[in-house]
Structure formats: structure tokens, C-alpha cells
Amino acid sequence: MGNSITEYWLKLDAGFFDNKAYINRGISGQTTPQMLKRFKTDVIDLKPAVVVILAGTNDIAQNTGPITIKEISENIITMAEQAKAHHIKVVLSSVLPVFDYHWNPGLDPVKKIAELNAIIKNYAIENNLVYLDYYHVMVDSKKGLNEAYTYDGVHPNKAGYQIMGPLAEAAIAKALNQN
């Protein structure tokens, strides 16, 4: 469940999805209020064993206007709580590093991403959910997305998705093995 980072995974590294029962529910440009609105249809109604939620970067980029880190985290937590209420295991992903958004520059996302990731991680730990840390394996010295893993500083390229793939699979396996 996510935005363009999730959607483009299917386009740039389709092999990751081969012979797996994964359903890609990424919609480019979406923010957490939009994802929350479609969460029932795109996740709960499909009755998956696990949902991987990757959300928040478009909120920080203000795609649908200003929003606080608290509001973003509350939307992500609400999705997690809805999944748990329907006996769906939850994997909460870190927001990928971004130094600046090319479509809305000057928002200083580095500090905001760090703050949101800390909230997501703490919530996951406190609620016995799996935290999927893409951030620390993909960050560069400027706290942006490592140029080897991106084509625009925000979205992963195929090499980026190939770094993310094994991490996602390990997180899904861990979630499936939790009581």
C-alpha cells in the first residue's frame, strides 16, 4: 500500500512480483489522507495475510497542501489499526530519504522524514509490528536518496528496488511468523 514508490516498483522491477501472491496498491502522488480513504477497498476487502504500508513522502512534499508530521503519522497509524482489527499483519515502512523534492523544492524534508520515521518506528515497536527500515540502507551523506538507487532523488531506480526487495520479503516473513 503506497504511492508512486510502490506503484513504480511493478514497472521498474516487475520480476520482484513474479510467482508471488503480492498485490501492488500504489497510486502515484497520493498522500496519507487519500490512502486512508481507499484502505478498506485496496487492502481490507482483499483480506491479505500481511500489508506493507509505505507512506508519507508525498505529505511531506505537500502534494495536497500543508500537513503536520503528527497528522501524517496519525493517518499511517489509523491504517495499521484498521488492518490489525481485520486480522491483517502489518509491516510499517520507513519513508525513503529525500534531500529535496524537485516538484516542490525548499521544504527541508530531511528533518521531517527523520521525525516521521522515528514516530513510525516507535509505534511499530510499541505495538509489536514489523518496522521495515529502507531509510538507513538507501541514504547518502547529505541525508538524501543515494544516487546509485534513484533516477530523481525521490523514486528508486531498478537498483534501488533490488535493495528494497529482500528487505520487504524479510519483513513480510517476519510478520507472518508473529503471533
C-alpha positions as CSV (number, residue, x, y, z in Angstrom):
1,M,0.0,0.0,0.0
2,G,1.6,3.2,-1.0
3,N,2.2,6.0,-3.6
4,S,4.4,6.2,-6.7
5,I,7.3,4.4,-5.0
6,T,5.1,1.4,-4.6
7,E,3.4,1.8,-8.0
8,Y,6.6,2.2,-9.9
9,W,8.1,-0.9,-8.3
10,L,5.9,-3.0,-10.6
11,K,7.1,-1.1,-13.6
12,L,10.8,-0.9,-12.9
13,D,11.4,-4.3,-11.2
14,A,8.4,-6.4,-12.3
15,G,10.4,-9.6,-11.7
16,F,10.1,-9.0,-7.9
17,F,6.4,-9.8,-8.2
18,D,6.8,-12.9,-10.3
19,N,5.4,-16.1,-8.7
20,K,4.4,-14.2,-5.5
21,A,0.9,-13.5,-4.1
22,Y,1.7,-9.8,-3.8
23,I,-0.8,-7.2,-4.9
24,N,0.7,-3.7,-5.6
25,R,-1.6,-1.0,-4.4
26,G,0.5,2.1,-5.2
27,I,-1.0,5.2,-6.7
28,S,1.3,8.0,-7.8
29,G,1.1,11.3,-6.0
30,Q,-1.1,10.1,-3.1
31,T,-0.9,11.4,0.4
32,T,-1.9,9.5,3.6
33,P,-5.4,11.0,3.7
34,Q,-6.0,9.7,0.2
35,M,-4.5,6.3,1.1
36,L,-6.6,6.1,4.3
37,K,-9.7,6.8,2.2
38,R,-9.0,3.8,-0.1
39,F,-7.6,1.5,2.6
40,K,-10.7,-0.6,3.0
41,T,-11.2,-1.3,-0.7
42,D,-7.5,-1.7,-1.6
43,V,-6.4,-3.7,1.5
44,I,-9.1,-4.8,4.0
45,D,-11.6,-6.1,1.4
46,L,-8.8,-8.2,-0.3
47,K,-8.1,-10.0,3.0
48,P,-4.3,-10.2,2.7
49,A,-2.3,-12.0,5.4
50,V,0.1,-9.0,5.5
51,V,0.0,-5.4,4.4
52,V,3.2,-3.4,3.8
53,I,2.5,0.3,4.3
54,L,4.9,2.8,2.7
55,A,3.5,6.3,3.0
56,G,4.3,9.8,4.0
57,T,6.8,11.3,1.5
58,N,4.1,13.0,-0.6
59,D,2.6,14.5,2.5
60,I,6.0,16.0,3.4
61,A,6.2,17.3,-0.2
62,Q,2.8,18.9,0.4
63,N,1.1,17.3,-2.6
64,T,-2.3,18.0,-1.2
65,G,-1.3,21.0,0.9
66,P,0.3,21.6,4.3
67,I,0.0,18.8,6.8
68,T,1.8,18.2,10.1
69,I,4.0,15.3,10.9
70,K,1.5,14.4,13.7
71,E,-1.4,14.3,11.1
72,I,0.7,12.1,8.7
73,S,1.7,9.7,11.5
74,E,-2.0,9.5,12.7
75,N,-3.1,8.5,9.2
76,I,-0.5,5.8,9.0
77,I,-1.3,4.5,12.5
78,T,-5.0,4.5,11.6
79,M,-4.3,2.3,8.5
80,A,-2.3,0.0,10.8
81,E,-5.1,-0.2,13.4
82,Q,-7.7,-0.9,10.7
83,A,-5.5,-3.7,9.4
84,K,-5.0,-5.2,12.9
85,A,-8.7,-5.0,13.6
86,H,-9.2,-7.2,10.5
87,H,-6.5,-9.7,11.5
88,I,-4.1,-8.5,8.9
89,K,-0.4,-8.5,9.9
90,V,1.2,-5.1,9.5
91,V,4.6,-4.0,8.2
92,L,5.3,-0.3,8.6
93,S,8.0,1.0,6.2
94,S,10.3,4.0,6.8
95,V,10.0,6.9,4.5
96,L,12.8,6.8,2.0
97,P,15.4,9.6,2.3
98,V,14.9,12.7,0.2
99,F,17.2,15.8,0.2
100,D,14.7,17.9,-1.7
101,Y,11.5,17.4,-3.9
102,H,12.1,18.5,-7.4
103,W,8.4,19.4,-7.9
104,N,8.2,21.4,-4.7
105,P,11.7,22.5,-3.6
106,G,12.7,24.2,-0.4
107,L,10.6,22.2,2.1
108,D,13.6,20.9,4.1
109,P,12.3,17.2,4.1
110,V,15.4,15.8,5.8
111,K,14.3,16.7,9.3
112,K,10.7,15.9,8.7
113,I,11.4,12.5,7.3
114,A,13.6,11.7,10.3
115,E,10.8,12.8,12.7
116,L,8.2,10.8,10.9
117,N,10.4,7.7,10.7
118,A,11.0,7.9,14.4
119,I,7.3,8.0,15.1
120,I,6.6,5.1,12.8
121,K,9.4,3.0,14.2
122,N,8.3,3.7,17.8
123,Y,4.7,2.9,17.1
124,A,5.8,-0.4,15.4
125,I,7.9,-1.4,18.4
126,E,5.3,-0.4,21.0
127,N,2.6,-2.4,19.1
128,N,4.7,-5.5,18.2
129,L,4.6,-4.7,14.4
130,V,7.4,-5.1,11.9
131,Y,9.3,-2.0,11.1
132,L,10.9,-2.1,7.6
133,D,13.9,0.3,7.5
134,Y,14.6,1.2,3.9
135,Y,16.0,4.6,5.0
136,H,19.3,3.5,6.5
137,V,20.4,1.3,3.6
138,M,19.5,3.9,1.0
139,V,20.6,7.2,2.5
140,D,23.6,9.2,1.3
141,S,25.9,11.5,3.2
142,K,23.6,14.5,2.6
143,K,20.6,12.5,4.1
144,G,19.1,12.2,0.6
145,L,18.5,9.1,-1.5
146,N,21.8,7.5,-2.6
147,E,22.2,8.4,-6.3
148,A,23.0,4.8,-7.1
149,Y,19.5,3.9,-6.1
150,T,17.4,6.7,-7.7
151,Y,16.8,8.5,-11.0
152,D,15.4,11.7,-9.5
153,G,16.3,11.9,-5.8
154,V,12.9,10.7,-4.7
155,H,12.0,7.5,-6.6
156,P,14.1,4.3,-6.6
157,N,15.5,3.0,-9.9
158,K,15.8,-0.7,-10.5
159,A,18.9,-1.0,-8.4
160,G,17.0,0.8,-5.6
161,Y,14.1,-1.7,-5.8
162,Q,16.6,-4.6,-5.8
163,I,17.9,-3.3,-2.5
164,M,14.4,-2.9,-1.2
165,G,13.1,-6.3,-2.4
166,P,15.0,-8.6,0.0
167,L,14.2,-6.2,2.9
168,A,10.5,-6.3,2.1
169,E,10.5,-10.1,1.8
170,A,12.3,-10.5,5.1
171,A,9.8,-8.1,6.8
172,I,6.8,-10.0,5.3
173,A,8.2,-13.3,6.5
174,K,8.8,-11.9,10.0
175,A,5.2,-10.5,10.1
176,L,3.8,-13.9,9.0
177,N,5.7,-15.6,11.8
178,Q,4.5,-13.3,14.6
179,N,1.6,-14.4,16.8
